[in-house]
Structures are given as C-alpha cells and as structure tokens.
Amino acid sequence: MKHNLIYEDDEVEVYLMPSTEELRQMILEMLKKKRALSIKEIHNAFEFPVSEDKIRKILSDLISENRV
C-alpha cells in the first residue's frame, strides 16, 4: 500500500506517513478482504515503514473493541 507522495527526485522519495487512525482503517480493510493475516503479512503489505509493534498495538486495540 502506498501513501501520499510529497516529494520525488532521481534519488529520493518522501511520503507523508499515515496517522494511527488511518493505519487502523487500512488494517481493518485488509482484514475484511482476507480474514486471516499474520502481523508479518500486514507489515509487508505497506510500502512505507510501519513497525510491527505499532501493528500489534493497533490489532490489540481492535480486538479489545471487538472490531476483529
């Protein structure tokens, strides 16, 4: 998944990182399409750096809210 490209030249690309809420929504959409995903699979789906700890935290919150 790509996010907002804000600058690009021959050597570098700069992206605006999504907020935690945007990440939550992206993860929920992934889980709606394919019910069972590992943290590694979610992590690899993003084309921008997102820590696996952040993904775990979001998943934990979603589980505690009975969203997944």
Long-range contacts (C-beta under 8 A, 24 or more apart in sequence): 1-26, 1-45, 1-46, 1-47, 1-48, 2-47, 2-48, 3-47, 3-48, 15-48, 17-48, 18-48, 20-54, 20-58, 23-50, 23-54, 23-55, 23-58, 24-58, 24-61, 24-62, 27-55, 27-58, 27-59, 27-62, 28-62, 28-67, 28-68, 31-68
